[in-house]
Amino acid sequence: MEELKDCSIHHTTLKLCEDLKNSSHYKTLFEDVQKLVSTPYVRVEDLKNSLLKAMQENGLEAELKNNIYRWVKIKKKDSCPYDSFFRKAQIHWDKRIHKSLNSMSSELGISLARLRSNNEKEELANKWTELSNFEADIHKYRPVYAPKDFLEVLLTLKGPTKEKSKSDAHRWEFAQLPLKVKNLGDLRNLYIEVSRGEQILNSNNLGSTNQNYTLLENERIALGEKILAKNYAPLAQEFLKRGCPKCLRSKMWTLLLGAEVKSAQISHFESLKHNVLQYDLMIDKLIIKDINLTASNDDQYFVFEDVLYQVMLCFSRDSEVLKQLPSQPAFMQVGLKGRPNTTENTLVFPPSGVIPFHGFTMYAAPFCYLYNNSADLYYAFRAYYLRYWHRLHRVCASAQGIVALCLQFEKLLQCYEPNLWHHFKKCRIHPLRVVIKWIMRAFSGHLPPEQLLTLWDFILAYDSLEIIPLLALAIVVFRKDNLMKVNTLANIEAVLADLSSIAVVPLLQMALIKDS
C-alpha cells in the first residue's frame, strides 16, 4: 500500500512539474530563482538549504506554494462512472451550436472568419479605448442560445442507466440523473461559518450601528493587509469566509486566482489585441450584440461598455482558455475568407473554444468594479472563468457543474419546501425555468453589484459553486407567500423579477440556520 501511495505521489509530482513548466508564470519564477542563486545569500557549499532560506526570505517560496495551490484547485477531478454519458450529451449540444452558427453565417451571407482590411484595422486601433463608437452592423445577429434553451437540453437528459420504467416518459424532475448532491445538512457543514451565524462583514452590517460596522471593517482591513503581506493564497481563502472589505477585494481575488499581471501577461494581452485587429470573426458580432443586450442596458454596468468590449473580444481570441479547460469542448476549424485553403489560413473558431450565450458578458461585468486596468481585469476574469464559470454552461458530471447544481436546487426545494414544490407542479411549471438564468449566470445582472461580489467572495472562500442553488432556494422560499398566490409562469417570474432588495448574507444565514 505504501509503495502504491509513493508511486501516486511520484506521478502527481511529475505532472505538477510538467504543468508548472508550461504555465505562464514559470518563466518569471525561474528567472527570479536564477537571480537569487547568483546573490551572496546562496552558498555553493550549502546550496539546497541556503537557497530554500533565501527563497523564503524573498517571497519566492510563497509564490511557489501559491502556484501549487492553484494547480490543485484547477486539476481536481470529480470521479463519476457516467462521465462518458454527459460528455456525449455535450458533444451533441456543441454540434447543434455549430450548426446554428453555420446557418446564421449562410443566412446573413457573412463569413465565419476573414482578415480585416487596413482601413478597418486602423479604425479599430484608433477606437480601441472607446469601442462603443466602433460601427458594427449587429441588428441581424441573434444570440446562439439563451439559458432557457440550455435548460431544454438539460431537461431532455434521461440518465445513462439502461433500465427504464414505464413512467420515464412522464418524469418531471432531474431525479433520474445519478449524481450525488449535498443536502441541507451537508451544506451546513460546508458553509460552517455562515450556518453558525458568525459575524460576516458585508454591506448589510450597515444596518447595525455605524460604530460597530466601522470597528469590524477596520479589524478586517488590518487582518487582510497582514495576509496580503504574507502573499499566501490559502490564508486569503480562509479570510474571505468572514467577509472582505471593498478596498482589499481586488488584491485578495488576484492572489487567490493567480491573476498577477507581469510583463509576460501584458505581452500576451497585447498579442490578443493584435489578433482582434487582424481578424474579423463572426463571434465578434455576437459578443457586441450580447454586450448591447445586457451590460449596455443595465444601470449598474453601462458605464463599463468600452472595457467590456476589449476584454470579451480578447477572451474570444485566447487559445490558452481552450488548452486549460479540463475537458476540451468541441470546436470548429474554419478557413479565412478569400484565402487559399491551406493550414496557414485555417484557424480554430473561436480560438478560445467558447461560444457565447445570451448573458455571457455578465461573467466579466462585475470585475469592472474591482479593476481599473483592462489587463488586470482580463486575467482575473479569465482565471475565474477557468476555475468556475465554464462549468455553468457545459453538460458534465461534475458536482460543481450546471446539471448537479440544478439537481441540488430541485432536491432542496422538494425536501424542505414540499408545498411550494407541489404548487409549481400543479401549475405545470418547472421551478428550474424560473431560476436557471440565476444559476447559469451566477446571479450576475440580477443582484446589485456589492451583493453579487459578496456571493462571489463565498464561491472563492469555499471553492464551491453550490452556494448558487442554495441562494436561489433561499430567495424562492423567502417569496413563498406571494408565489403560492400565482399560477402562471409570467406571474411567478414577476414575483421574482426584482432582486434589488435581496441581502445575500442574512438570507443565506436564514436558510442554513433554520431548523430542519
C-alpha positions as CSV (number, residue, x, y, z in Angstrom):
1,M,0.0,0.0,0.0
2,E,2.8,2.4,0.9
3,E,4.5,1.6,-2.4
4,L,1.3,2.5,-4.3
5,K,1.0,5.7,-2.3
6,D,4.6,6.7,-3.0
7,C,4.1,5.9,-6.7
8,S,0.9,8.0,-6.8
9,I,2.8,10.9,-5.2
10,H,5.6,10.5,-7.6
11,H,3.4,10.6,-10.7
12,T,1.5,13.6,-9.3
13,T,4.8,15.4,-8.7
14,L,5.9,14.7,-12.2
15,K,2.6,16.0,-13.6
16,L,2.8,19.1,-11.4
17,C,6.3,19.9,-12.5
18,E,5.4,19.4,-16.1
19,D,2.3,21.7,-15.9
20,L,4.2,24.4,-14.0
21,K,6.9,24.5,-16.6
22,N,4.2,25.1,-19.2
23,S,2.4,27.8,-17.2
24,S,2.7,31.5,-18.0
25,H,4.2,32.2,-14.5
26,Y,7.0,29.7,-14.8
27,K,9.4,31.8,-16.8
28,T,9.2,34.7,-14.4
29,L,9.6,32.4,-11.3
30,F,12.5,30.6,-12.8
31,E,14.3,33.9,-13.7
32,D,13.8,35.1,-10.2
33,V,15.3,32.0,-8.7
34,Q,18.3,32.2,-11.1
35,K,18.8,35.8,-10.0
36,L,18.6,34.7,-6.3
37,V,21.2,31.9,-6.9
38,S,23.7,34.5,-8.0
39,T,23.4,36.5,-4.8
40,P,25.6,36.1,-1.7
41,Y,22.6,34.7,0.2
42,V,23.1,31.4,-1.6
43,R,26.3,29.4,-0.9
44,V,27.7,26.7,-3.1
45,E,28.8,24.6,-0.1
46,D,25.2,24.5,1.2
47,L,23.2,25.2,-1.9
48,K,19.9,23.4,-1.0
49,N,19.4,24.9,2.5
50,S,20.7,28.4,1.7
51,L,18.6,28.5,-1.5
52,L,15.4,27.4,0.4
53,K,16.1,30.0,3.1
54,A,16.7,32.8,0.5
55,M,13.5,31.8,-1.4
56,Q,11.6,32.0,1.9
57,E,13.0,35.4,2.8
58,N,12.5,36.9,-0.7
59,G,8.9,35.6,-1.1
60,L,9.6,33.0,-3.8
61,E,8.7,30.1,-1.5
62,A,5.2,31.6,-1.0
63,E,4.9,32.2,-4.8
64,L,5.8,28.6,-5.5
65,K,3.3,27.3,-2.9
66,N,0.6,29.5,-4.4
67,N,1.3,28.0,-7.8
68,I,0.9,24.5,-6.4
69,Y,-2.3,25.5,-4.5
70,R,-3.9,26.9,-7.7
71,W,-2.8,23.9,-9.7
72,V,-4.6,21.6,-7.2
73,K,-7.7,23.8,-7.4
74,I,-7.8,23.6,-11.2
75,K,-6.8,20.0,-11.6
76,K,-9.0,18.4,-9.0
77,K,-11.4,15.9,-10.7
78,D,-14.8,14.6,-9.7
79,S,-14.8,10.8,-10.4
80,C,-18.1,9.7,-11.9
81,P,-18.8,6.5,-13.8
82,Y,-21.1,8.3,-16.1
83,D,-18.7,10.9,-17.5
84,S,-18.9,9.4,-21.0
85,F,-22.7,9.8,-21.0
86,F,-22.6,13.5,-20.1
87,R,-19.6,14.0,-22.5
88,K,-21.7,12.6,-25.4
89,A,-24.6,14.9,-24.4
90,Q,-22.2,17.9,-24.5
91,I,-20.8,16.9,-27.9
92,H,-24.3,16.6,-29.3
93,W,-25.1,20.1,-27.9
94,D,-21.9,21.5,-29.4
95,K,-22.9,20.2,-32.8
96,R,-26.2,21.9,-32.5
97,I,-24.5,25.2,-31.6
98,H,-22.1,24.9,-34.6
99,K,-25.0,24.1,-36.9
100,S,-26.7,27.2,-35.7
101,L,-23.6,29.3,-36.3
102,N,-23.2,27.9,-39.8
103,S,-26.9,28.5,-40.5
104,M,-26.6,32.1,-39.3
105,S,-23.5,32.6,-41.4
106,S,-25.2,31.3,-44.6
107,E,-28.4,33.2,-43.8
108,L,-26.6,36.5,-43.4
109,G,-24.0,35.9,-46.1
110,I,-21.2,36.5,-43.6
111,S,-18.0,34.5,-43.4
112,L,-17.1,33.0,-40.0
113,A,-13.5,34.4,-40.3
114,R,-11.7,36.8,-42.5
115,L,-8.7,39.2,-42.5
116,R,-9.6,42.8,-41.8
117,S,-8.7,45.5,-44.3
118,N,-6.1,48.1,-43.4
119,N,-8.8,50.7,-43.0
120,E,-10.7,48.5,-40.6
121,K,-7.5,47.8,-38.6
122,E,-6.7,51.5,-38.3
123,E,-10.2,52.4,-37.3
124,L,-10.4,49.7,-34.7
125,A,-7.0,50.6,-33.3
126,N,-7.9,54.3,-33.1
127,K,-11.2,53.5,-31.3
128,W,-9.7,50.7,-29.0
129,T,-10.4,52.6,-25.8
130,E,-13.9,53.7,-27.0
131,L,-15.1,50.6,-28.9
132,S,-18.8,51.6,-28.3
133,N,-18.2,54.1,-31.1
134,F,-16.9,51.4,-33.5
135,E,-19.6,51.0,-36.1
136,A,-20.8,47.4,-36.4
137,D,-24.0,46.3,-38.0
138,I,-25.4,43.8,-35.5
139,H,-29.1,44.2,-35.8
140,K,-29.4,41.0,-37.9
141,Y,-27.4,38.9,-35.4
142,R,-29.1,36.9,-32.7
143,P,-27.7,35.1,-29.7
144,V,-26.9,31.5,-30.5
145,Y,-28.7,30.3,-27.4
146,A,-30.0,31.6,-24.1
147,P,-30.3,29.9,-20.6
148,K,-33.8,28.8,-21.3
149,D,-32.6,26.9,-24.4
150,F,-29.8,25.2,-22.5
151,L,-32.4,24.2,-19.8
152,E,-34.4,22.4,-22.5
153,V,-31.2,20.4,-23.3
154,L,-30.7,19.5,-19.6
155,L,-34.4,18.5,-19.2
156,T,-34.1,16.0,-22.0
157,L,-31.3,14.1,-20.3
158,K,-32.8,10.8,-19.4
159,G,-29.9,9.4,-17.5
160,P,-27.3,6.8,-18.5
161,T,-29.0,3.8,-16.9
162,K,-30.3,1.2,-19.4
163,E,-33.3,0.1,-17.4
164,K,-36.3,2.4,-17.9
165,S,-39.6,2.2,-16.3
166,K,-42.9,3.0,-18.0
167,S,-43.1,6.2,-16.1
168,D,-39.9,7.5,-17.6
169,A,-41.7,9.4,-20.3
170,H,-43.6,11.3,-17.6
171,R,-40.7,12.1,-15.4
172,W,-40.8,15.8,-14.4
173,E,-37.7,16.2,-12.4
174,F,-33.9,15.6,-12.5
175,A,-34.1,12.7,-10.0
176,Q,-33.3,10.1,-12.7
177,L,-29.8,11.6,-13.1
178,P,-27.3,9.5,-11.0
179,L,-25.4,12.5,-9.5
180,K,-24.7,12.8,-5.8
181,V,-25.5,16.3,-4.4
182,K,-25.4,17.8,-1.0
183,N,-28.4,18.1,1.3
184,L,-29.0,20.9,3.7
185,G,-27.0,19.2,6.4
186,D,-24.0,18.8,4.1
187,L,-24.3,22.4,3.1
188,R,-24.4,23.5,6.8
189,N,-21.1,21.6,7.3
190,L,-19.5,23.1,4.2
191,Y,-20.6,26.7,5.0
192,I,-19.9,26.3,8.7
193,E,-19.1,30.0,9.4
194,V,-22.4,31.0,7.7
195,S,-24.5,28.3,9.4
196,R,-23.1,29.2,12.9
197,G,-24.3,32.7,12.4
198,E,-20.8,34.2,12.8
199,Q,-20.4,37.9,12.1
200,I,-19.5,38.3,8.5
201,L,-18.5,41.7,7.1
202,N,-20.9,42.8,4.3
203,S,-22.8,45.9,3.3
204,N,-25.8,44.8,5.4
205,N,-23.8,45.3,8.5
206,L,-24.5,49.0,7.9
207,G,-28.0,48.3,9.3
208,S,-26.4,47.9,12.7
209,T,-24.7,50.9,14.4
210,N,-22.1,52.6,12.3
211,Q,-19.6,52.4,15.1
212,N,-19.8,48.6,15.2
213,Y,-19.6,48.3,11.4
214,T,-16.6,50.6,11.3
215,L,-14.9,48.6,14.1
216,L,-15.5,45.3,12.3
217,E,-14.3,46.8,9.0
218,N,-11.1,48.2,10.5
219,E,-10.4,44.8,12.1
220,R,-10.9,43.0,8.8
221,I,-8.8,45.5,6.9
222,A,-5.9,45.1,9.4
223,L,-6.0,41.3,9.2
224,G,-6.4,41.4,5.4
225,E,-3.3,43.6,5.0
226,K,-1.3,41.1,7.1
227,I,-2.4,38.2,4.9
228,L,-1.6,40.1,1.7
229,A,1.8,40.9,3.1
230,K,2.4,37.1,3.6
231,N,1.2,36.6,-0.1
232,Y,-0.1,33.1,0.7
233,A,-3.3,32.1,-1.2
234,P,-4.7,29.5,1.4
235,L,-4.8,32.3,4.0
236,A,-6.6,34.6,1.6
237,Q,-9.2,31.8,1.0
238,E,-9.9,31.5,4.8
239,F,-10.0,35.3,5.1
240,L,-12.9,35.6,2.6
241,K,-15.1,33.3,4.7
242,R,-15.7,36.2,7.2
243,G,-16.2,38.9,4.6
244,C,-13.9,41.1,2.6
245,P,-13.5,44.9,2.8
246,K,-14.2,46.5,-0.6
247,C,-10.7,48.1,-0.5
248,L,-9.0,44.7,-0.4
249,R,-11.2,42.6,-2.6
250,S,-9.3,43.0,-5.9
251,K,-6.0,42.1,-4.2
252,M,-7.5,39.1,-2.5
253,W,-9.0,37.8,-5.7
254,T,-5.8,38.4,-7.6
255,L,-3.9,36.4,-5.0
256,L,-6.4,33.6,-4.9
257,L,-6.8,33.3,-8.6
258,G,-3.1,33.7,-9.5
259,A,-4.1,36.6,-11.7
260,E,-1.0,38.8,-11.1
261,V,-0.1,40.7,-14.3
262,K,3.6,40.9,-15.1
263,S,5.5,41.5,-18.4
264,A,4.6,38.1,-19.8
265,Q,0.9,38.7,-19.2
266,I,1.0,42.2,-20.7
267,S,2.7,40.8,-23.8
268,H,0.1,38.1,-24.2
269,F,-2.8,40.6,-23.7
270,E,-1.2,42.8,-26.4
271,S,-1.0,39.8,-28.8
272,L,-4.7,39.1,-28.2
273,K,-5.4,42.7,-29.1
274,H,-3.3,42.4,-32.2
275,N,-5.3,39.3,-33.1
276,V,-8.6,41.2,-32.7
277,L,-7.2,43.9,-35.1
278,Q,-6.0,41.3,-37.6
279,Y,-9.0,39.0,-37.9
280,D,-12.7,39.7,-38.1
281,L,-14.6,36.8,-36.7
282,M,-18.4,36.3,-36.7
283,I,-18.1,35.7,-33.0
284,D,-17.2,39.4,-32.6
285,K,-20.7,40.5,-33.7
286,L,-22.2,38.0,-31.2
287,I,-20.1,39.5,-28.4
288,I,-21.0,43.1,-29.4
289,K,-24.7,42.0,-29.6
290,D,-24.5,40.4,-26.1
291,I,-22.9,43.5,-24.5
292,N,-25.6,45.6,-26.2
293,L,-28.4,43.4,-24.8
294,T,-27.0,43.0,-21.3
295,A,-24.4,45.3,-19.8
296,S,-25.2,48.3,-22.0
297,N,-28.9,48.2,-20.9
298,D,-28.0,47.7,-17.2
299,D,-27.9,50.8,-14.9
300,Q,-25.1,49.2,-12.9
301,Y,-22.8,48.3,-15.8
302,F,-23.4,50.5,-18.9
303,V,-20.5,52.8,-17.9
304,F,-18.1,49.8,-18.4
305,E,-19.3,49.2,-22.0
306,D,-15.9,50.1,-23.6
307,V,-13.7,48.0,-21.4
308,L,-16.1,45.0,-21.7
309,Y,-15.6,45.1,-25.5
310,Q,-11.9,45.0,-25.0
311,V,-12.0,42.1,-22.5
312,M,-14.5,40.0,-24.3
313,L,-13.0,40.3,-27.8
314,C,-9.6,39.4,-26.4
315,F,-11.1,36.5,-24.5
316,S,-12.5,35.1,-27.7
317,R,-9.0,35.0,-29.2
318,D,-7.3,33.4,-26.2
319,S,-6.2,29.8,-27.2
320,E,-4.9,29.3,-23.6
321,V,-8.5,29.1,-22.5
322,L,-9.1,26.1,-24.8
323,K,-5.9,24.4,-23.6
324,Q,-6.6,24.8,-19.9
325,L,-10.2,23.6,-19.9
326,P,-10.3,20.2,-18.1
327,S,-12.4,18.6,-20.9
328,Q,-11.9,20.3,-24.2
329,P,-15.1,21.5,-25.8
330,A,-15.7,20.6,-29.4
331,F,-14.6,23.3,-31.7
332,M,-14.7,24.2,-35.4
333,Q,-11.9,24.8,-37.8
334,V,-12.6,27.4,-40.4
335,G,-10.7,28.8,-43.4
336,L,-10.2,32.5,-43.8
337,K,-12.5,34.0,-46.5
338,G,-10.7,34.8,-49.7
339,R,-7.5,33.0,-48.8
340,P,-6.2,29.7,-50.2
341,N,-7.4,26.6,-48.4
342,T,-4.2,25.8,-46.6
343,T,-3.2,25.0,-43.0
344,E,-1.8,28.5,-42.5
345,N,-5.2,30.0,-43.4
346,T,-7.2,27.7,-41.1
347,L,-7.9,28.6,-37.6
348,V,-9.9,27.3,-34.6
349,F,-13.2,29.1,-34.3
350,P,-13.3,30.7,-31.9
351,P,-9.7,30.3,-30.7
352,S,-10.9,30.2,-27.0
353,G,-13.3,27.4,-27.9
354,V,-16.1,29.3,-26.1
355,I,-19.3,30.2,-28.0
356,P,-21.0,33.0,-26.0
357,F,-24.7,32.6,-25.0
358,H,-27.1,35.4,-24.2
359,G,-25.7,36.9,-21.0
360,F,-22.2,35.5,-21.3
361,T,-20.8,39.1,-20.9
362,M,-22.2,39.2,-17.3
363,Y,-19.5,36.7,-16.2
364,A,-17.0,39.6,-16.7
365,A,-19.0,42.7,-16.0
366,P,-18.7,42.7,-12.2
367,F,-14.9,42.6,-12.4
368,C,-15.2,46.2,-13.7
369,Y,-15.9,47.3,-10.1
370,L,-12.6,45.8,-8.9
371,Y,-10.0,46.6,-11.6
372,N,-9.3,49.8,-13.4
373,N,-6.8,48.3,-15.8
374,S,-8.0,46.2,-18.7
375,A,-5.2,43.7,-18.4
376,D,-5.8,43.2,-14.6
377,L,-9.5,42.8,-15.2
378,Y,-8.9,40.4,-18.1
379,Y,-6.7,38.0,-16.2
380,A,-8.9,38.0,-13.0
381,F,-11.9,37.2,-15.2
382,R,-10.2,34.6,-17.2
383,A,-8.9,32.8,-14.1
384,Y,-12.4,32.9,-12.5
385,Y,-13.8,31.5,-15.7
386,L,-11.3,28.7,-16.0
387,R,-11.9,27.7,-12.3
388,Y,-15.6,28.1,-12.1
389,W,-17.7,29.7,-14.8
390,H,-17.0,27.2,-17.6
391,R,-19.0,24.6,-15.6
392,L,-22.2,26.7,-15.7
393,H,-22.8,26.3,-19.4
394,R,-21.5,22.8,-20.2
395,V,-23.1,19.4,-19.7
396,C,-20.8,17.5,-17.4
397,A,-20.9,15.1,-14.4
398,S,-19.0,17.4,-12.0
399,A,-20.6,18.1,-8.7
400,Q,-19.8,21.7,-9.5
401,G,-21.4,21.5,-12.9
402,I,-24.7,23.0,-14.0
403,V,-26.5,19.6,-14.1
404,A,-25.6,18.9,-10.4
405,L,-26.4,22.5,-9.4
406,C,-29.9,22.2,-11.0
407,L,-30.4,18.8,-9.3
408,Q,-29.3,20.2,-6.0
409,F,-31.8,23.1,-6.2
410,E,-34.6,20.7,-7.2
411,K,-33.9,18.3,-4.3
412,L,-33.6,21.1,-1.7
413,L,-36.9,22.6,-2.8
414,Q,-38.6,19.1,-2.8
415,C,-37.3,18.2,0.6
416,Y,-37.6,21.5,2.5
417,E,-40.5,23.2,0.8
418,P,-42.7,20.4,-0.5
419,N,-45.8,22.6,-0.5
420,L,-44.1,25.1,-2.9
421,W,-42.8,22.2,-5.0
422,H,-46.2,20.7,-5.4
423,H,-47.6,24.2,-6.2
424,F,-45.2,24.5,-9.1
425,K,-46.0,21.0,-10.2
426,K,-49.8,21.7,-10.0
427,C,-49.2,24.8,-12.2
428,R,-47.2,22.6,-14.6
429,I,-44.2,25.0,-14.2
430,H,-40.8,23.5,-13.6
431,P,-39.1,25.6,-10.8
432,L,-35.9,25.5,-12.8
433,R,-37.5,27.5,-15.6
434,V,-37.6,30.4,-13.1
435,V,-34.1,30.1,-11.6
436,I,-32.0,28.8,-14.5
437,K,-30.9,32.3,-15.5
438,W,-29.8,33.0,-11.9
439,I,-27.8,29.8,-11.7
440,M,-26.3,29.9,-15.2
441,R,-25.1,33.5,-14.7
442,A,-24.2,33.1,-11.0
443,F,-26.8,35.9,-10.3
444,S,-24.7,38.4,-12.3
445,G,-27.1,41.1,-13.6
446,H,-29.7,40.1,-11.1
447,L,-28.2,41.0,-7.8
448,P,-26.9,44.5,-7.0
449,P,-23.1,44.6,-7.6
450,E,-22.0,44.7,-3.9
451,Q,-24.3,41.8,-3.0
452,L,-23.1,39.9,-6.1
453,L,-19.4,40.4,-5.2
454,T,-20.2,39.1,-1.7
455,L,-21.7,36.0,-3.2
456,W,-18.6,35.5,-5.4
457,D,-16.4,36.0,-2.3
458,F,-18.1,32.9,-0.9
459,I,-17.5,30.9,-4.1
460,L,-13.8,31.6,-3.7
461,A,-13.8,31.2,0.0
462,Y,-15.3,27.7,-0.1
463,D,-14.1,26.8,-3.5
464,S,-17.6,25.7,-4.4
465,L,-20.5,26.8,-6.7
466,E,-23.0,25.0,-4.5
467,I,-23.9,28.3,-2.8
468,I,-25.6,29.4,-6.0
469,P,-28.5,27.0,-5.9
470,L,-28.7,27.4,-2.2
471,L,-29.2,31.2,-2.6
472,A,-31.7,30.5,-5.4
473,L,-33.7,28.3,-3.0
474,A,-33.5,30.9,-0.2
475,I,-34.9,33.6,-2.5
476,V,-37.7,31.4,-3.7
477,V,-38.6,30.4,-0.2
478,F,-38.3,34.0,1.0
479,R,-41.1,34.9,-1.5
480,K,-43.1,31.8,-1.0
481,D,-46.3,33.5,0.2
482,N,-46.5,35.6,-3.0
483,L,-45.6,32.6,-5.2
484,M,-48.4,30.5,-3.7
485,K,-50.9,33.2,-4.8
486,V,-50.0,33.0,-8.5
487,N,-50.3,30.1,-11.0
488,T,-48.7,31.3,-14.3
489,L,-45.1,31.4,-15.4
490,A,-45.4,35.1,-16.2
491,N,-46.7,36.0,-12.8
492,I,-44.2,33.8,-11.0
493,E,-41.4,35.5,-12.9
494,A,-42.9,38.8,-11.9
495,V,-42.8,37.9,-8.2
496,L,-39.1,37.0,-8.6
497,A,-38.1,39.7,-11.1
498,D,-36.7,42.3,-8.8
499,L,-33.8,41.2,-6.6
500,S,-32.6,44.7,-5.7
501,S,-33.6,44.3,-2.1
502,I,-32.0,40.9,-1.6
503,A,-29.3,40.7,1.1
504,V,-27.1,37.7,0.4
505,V,-25.5,37.1,3.8
506,P,-28.7,37.4,6.0
507,L,-30.7,35.3,3.6
508,L,-28.0,32.5,3.4
509,Q,-27.8,32.5,7.2
510,M,-31.5,32.3,7.5
511,A,-31.5,29.3,5.1
512,L,-28.7,27.5,6.9
513,I,-29.5,28.2,10.5
514,K,-33.2,27.4,10.0
515,D,-34.2,24.1,11.7
516,S,-34.7,21.1,9.5
